[in-house]
């Protein structure tokens, strides 16, 4: 009985293998079916007309200039510059007003003039609004030899037009560079249409880079500028000494914690419903490494190491900042006056607006 079961299993596996092989279709048969069938037309019959819709026409070599290198791309390196849809065909870029440009059109006019003035190239405005300019001849030389035997040979020279097209709202403007004239003294310097477009784009990229450098210089000046602080000592509605800022109470509340960190306050608890911070104060100490590195000493408040409350109140002038003891008693007027300069230093160090 045991041997009968074994033989049955063997026969079943053999049947499955045979049937499995018949499941897959023969790819060669399918390929043969896909081959094009050619009709044999008897000699006494006319050959049917073959449709020529998909025939490839016999043409000669492609005419026109063929570029042998990649085109020069418009590089929007300035934070205010944006690539336009026509940048693949035209030397054109769009500028948007931001904090670094100020009034956009006067900014662009100034940077365009500065760019050509730095290269001793004369620039002439061709309209009364100073939105269209033409350059003098921009010359290109080829240097041969070395050291004292160098010789500069002029290859070509070109004149360009620069137009500034501002939108009516004044927040954006499109700058376009186009080639006006080109003269060459070496046959190899003759410009094809693709090479002319590359030269236009290279000049445009120089203008964009000029704007980018001006933006960086403005950012550095803004960073180094001493921040104005609107905080000043005053009195609250109860006639108690406090600090007053022109900011709203919500803005003041959101910006105080970086100031606390600069003053070495530790926030223990807050009560947002009554705009109250519960803090602990510890006089900061200047470490050895800070002294060696020449860092400024942290601001020190004229108060003892203890727990305090800092309570905000709305006022007609903006927001009142009350410095209270842990029992809720206002600090003395001379203490508030003496704490003013450390608070101002902390606000500037935290780079917040109070």
C-alpha positions in Angstrom: 0.0 0.0 0.0 2.9 2.3 0.8 4.4 1.7 -2.6 1.1 2.5 -4.4 0.9 5.9 -2.8 4.5 6.7 -3.8 3.9 5.8 -7.4 0.7 7.9 -7.5 2.6 10.9 -6.3 5.3 10.4 -8.9 2.7 10.2 -11.7 0.9 13.3 -10.4 4.1 15.3 -10.4 4.9 14.1 -13.9 1.5 15.2 -15.1 1.9 18.6 -13.6 5.3 19.2 -15.2 3.9 18.2 -18.6 0.8 20.4 -18.2 3.0 23.3 -16.9 5.1 23.3 -20.0 2.1 23.6 -22.2 0.9 26.8 -20.3 3.5 29.1 -21.8 3.2 30.2 -25.4 6.0 29.9 -27.8 7.5 33.4 -28.3 8.9 32.4 -31.7 5.4 31.7 -33.1 4.2 35.1 -31.8 7.1 36.9 -33.5 6.4 35.1 -36.7 2.8 36.2 -36.6 3.8 39.9 -36.2 6.0 39.9 -39.3 4.7 41.9 -42.2 3.1 39.8 -44.9 4.1 40.5 -48.5 1.4 39.9 -51.1 2.3 38.0 -54.3 0.5 39.7 -57.1 -0.1 37.7 -60.3 1.4 39.1 -63.4 -1.9 39.6 -65.1 -3.3 41.8 -62.3 -2.5 45.4 -61.4 -0.5 46.0 -58.2 -2.6 47.8 -55.6 -1.6 51.2 -54.5 0.4 51.3 -51.2 -0.3 54.1 -48.8 2.7 56.3 -48.3 1.6 58.1 -45.2 4.4 56.8 -43.1 7.2 56.8 -45.7 10.3 58.8 -44.8 10.9 61.4 -47.5 14.3 61.7 -49.2 15.8 65.0 -48.1 19.2 66.5 -48.2 21.4 67.5 -45.3 19.9 69.9 -42.7 20.5 73.5 -43.6 21.4 76.3 -41.3 23.8 76.8 -38.4 24.3 73.8 -36.1 25.5 74.7 -32.6 28.5 72.6 -31.5 28.3 73.5 -27.8 25.7 74.0 -25.1 24.0 77.4 -25.0 24.9 79.9 -22.2 22.2 79.8 -19.5 20.7 82.8 -17.7 21.9 82.6 -14.1 19.5 84.1 -11.6 22.2 84.6 -8.9 20.6 87.6 -7.2 17.9 87.0 -4.6 15.5 89.3 -6.5 16.1 87.7 -9.9 13.7 85.2 -11.6 14.1 83.2 -14.8 11.4 83.9 -17.4 9.8 81.5 -19.9 11.6 83.3 -22.8 15.0 82.8 -21.3 15.8 79.9 -23.7 15.5 82.2 -26.7 16.1 85.7 -25.3 18.6 87.2 -22.9 15.9 88.2 -20.4 15.4 88.1 -16.6 12.8 89.3 -14.2 13.5 91.2 -10.9 11.2 91.4 -7.9 11.3 94.0 -5.3 12.5 92.8 -1.8 14.0 94.3 1.4 17.4 94.4 -0.2 16.5 96.3 -3.4 14.1 99.0 -2.0 12.5 100.9 -4.9 13.1 98.5 -7.7 13.4 100.6 -10.8 15.8 103.3 -9.4 17.8 100.4 -7.9 18.2 98.6 -11.3 19.0 101.9 -13.1 21.8 102.6 -10.6 23.3 99.1 -10.8 23.2 99.1 -14.6 25.1 102.4 -14.7 27.6 101.2 -12.0 28.3 97.9 -13.9 29.3 99.7 -17.1 31.1 102.5 -15.3 33.3 99.9 -13.5 34.4 98.6 -17.0 34.9 102.1 -18.5 32.1 101.5 -21.0 30.0 104.4 -22.0 26.3 103.9 -21.5 23.7 106.2 -23.0 20.0 106.5 -22.1 17.8 106.5 -25.2 14.5 107.6 -23.6 13.5 110.3 -21.1 12.4 107.7 -18.5 15.9 106.1 -18.4 14.5 102.7 -19.1 16.3 102.1 -22.4 20.1 102.2 -22.8 22.7 101.6 -25.4 26.3 100.8 -24.8 29.4 102.0 -26.6 31.6 99.5 -28.4 32.6 96.6 -26.1 35.8 95.2 -27.4 37.2 91.7 -27.1 40.9 90.9 -27.4 43.0 87.8 -27.8 46.3 87.7 -25.9 49.3 86.0 -27.5 52.8 85.4 -26.2 53.9 85.7 -22.5 55.5 88.1 -20.0 57.0 91.1 -21.8 56.3 89.7 -25.2 52.5 89.6 -24.8 50.5 91.1 -27.6 46.8 91.8 -27.5 45.0 91.5 -30.8 41.4 92.7 -31.1 39.0 90.0 -32.3 35.7 91.9 -32.5 33.5 94.6 -30.9 29.8 94.9 -30.3 27.1 97.3 -29.1 24.2 96.2 -27.0 20.8 97.6 -26.0 19.5 97.2 -22.4 15.8 97.7 -21.6 14.1 97.8 -18.3 10.3 97.0 -18.5 8.6 97.7 -15.2 5.1 96.5 -14.4 2.5 99.2 -13.5 2.5 98.1 -9.9 6.3 98.7 -9.7 7.1 95.5 -7.8 8.6 93.6 -10.8 10.6 94.6 -13.9 12.0 92.7 -16.8 15.5 93.4 -18.0 16.4 92.4 -21.6 19.8 92.6 -23.4 19.9 92.5 -27.2 22.8 92.8 -29.7 22.7 96.0 -31.8 25.9 95.8 -33.9 28.8 93.5 -34.3 32.1 94.0 -36.1 34.8 91.4 -36.3 38.5 91.6 -37.4 39.1 87.8 -37.3 37.0 85.6 -39.5 36.7 83.1 -36.7 35.1 85.8 -34.5 32.0 86.1 -36.8 28.9 85.4 -34.7 26.2 82.9 -35.6 22.7 83.5 -34.3 23.4 81.0 -31.4 26.7 82.8 -30.5 25.0 86.2 -30.6 22.5 85.0 -28.1 25.3 83.6 -25.9 27.0 86.9 -25.9 23.8 88.7 -24.9 23.2 86.2 -22.0 26.8 86.6 -20.8 26.3 90.4 -20.6 23.0 89.9 -18.8 24.6 87.5 -16.3 27.1 90.2 -15.6 24.3 92.6 -14.8 22.6 90.0 -12.5 25.8 89.5 -10.7 26.2 93.2 -10.2 22.7 93.2 -8.5 23.6 90.2 -6.4 26.8 91.9 -5.0 24.8 95.1 -4.2 22.2 93.0 -2.4 24.9 91.3 -0.3 26.4 94.7 0.6 23.0 95.9 1.7 22.5 92.8 3.8 25.9 93.3 5.5 25.0 97.0 6.3 21.6 96.0 7.7 23.2 93.3 9.8 25.8 95.7 11.3 23.3 98.5 11.9 22.6 99.2 15.5 19.0 98.1 16.1 16.6 100.8 17.3 14.8 99.9 20.6 11.5 101.5 21.3 11.5 100.4 25.0 11.7 103.2 27.5 11.1 103.6 31.3 7.7 105.0 32.3 4.7 104.5 34.6 1.8 102.1 34.4 -1.9 103.1 34.9 -1.4 102.8 38.7 1.6 105.3 38.6 4.1 102.5 39.3 7.5 102.4 37.6 7.6 100.0 34.6 8.9 99.7 31.0 6.8 100.8 28.0 7.0 99.6 24.4 5.1 100.6 21.4 4.5 96.9 20.3 1.2 95.3 20.9 0.8 93.0 23.9 0.8 89.8 21.8 3.9 90.8 19.9 5.7 91.7 23.2 4.6 88.4 24.8 6.0 86.4 21.9 9.4 88.1 21.9 10.2 88.2 25.6 11.7 84.8 26.1 14.8 85.4 23.9 15.3 88.6 26.0 15.0 86.5 29.3 17.7 84.2 28.0 20.1 87.1 27.4 19.4 88.4 30.9 19.9 85.0 32.5 16.2 84.7 33.6 14.8 81.2 34.0 11.1 80.8 33.2 9.5 78.7 35.9 5.9 79.1 34.8 3.6 81.2 32.7 0.0 82.3 32.8 -1.0 83.4 29.3 -4.5 84.5 30.3 -3.1 87.3 32.5 0.2 87.8 30.5 2.4 86.8 33.4 5.8 85.2 33.5 7.1 83.6 36.7 10.9 83.7 36.5 14.0 83.2 38.6 17.1 85.5 38.2 20.7 84.6 38.7 23.5 87.1 38.0 25.5 85.8 34.9 29.2 85.3 35.2 31.7 85.8 32.4 33.6 82.6 31.8 37.3 82.4 31.1 36.9 81.4 27.5 34.5 84.3 26.9 37.1 86.7 28.2 39.9 85.1 26.1 37.7 85.3 23.0 37.0 88.9 23.6 33.2 88.5 23.9 31.2 91.2 25.5 30.1 90.7 29.1 26.5 89.7 29.4 24.1 92.4 30.7 23.6 92.3 34.5 20.4 93.6 36.2 20.6 95.6 39.5 18.4 93.1 41.3 19.2 90.3 43.8 19.1 86.6 42.8 15.5 85.6 43.5 12.1 84.9 42.0 10.2 87.6 40.2 7.1 88.2 38.2 7.0 90.0 34.8 3.5 91.1 34.0 2.3 92.7 30.7 -0.6 95.2 30.5 -2.2 96.9 27.6 -1.9 100.7 27.3 -2.7 103.5 24.9 1.0 103.7 24.0 1.3 99.9 23.4 2.3 97.5 26.2 3.5 98.0 29.8 6.1 95.6 31.1 5.9 95.4 34.9 8.8 94.0 37.0 7.5 92.7 40.2 8.8 90.8 43.2 7.7 87.2 43.8 5.0 88.6 46.0 3.7 90.8 43.2 5.1 94.1 44.6 6.5 96.6 42.1 10.3 97.3 42.1 11.6 100.7 43.1 11.8 103.4 40.5 15.6 103.7 40.7 15.9 99.9 40.1 13.7 100.2 37.0 15.8 103.1 35.7 19.1 101.2 36.4 17.7 98.0 34.7 16.8 99.9 31.5 20.3 99.7 29.8 20.7 96.0 30.5 17.2 95.4 29.1 18.1 97.4 25.9 21.4 95.4 25.5 19.5 92.1 25.9 16.9 93.2 23.3 19.6 94.0 20.8 21.5 90.8 21.5 18.2 88.8 21.0 17.5 90.7 17.8 13.9 91.2 18.6 11.7 94.3 18.1 10.6 95.9 21.4 
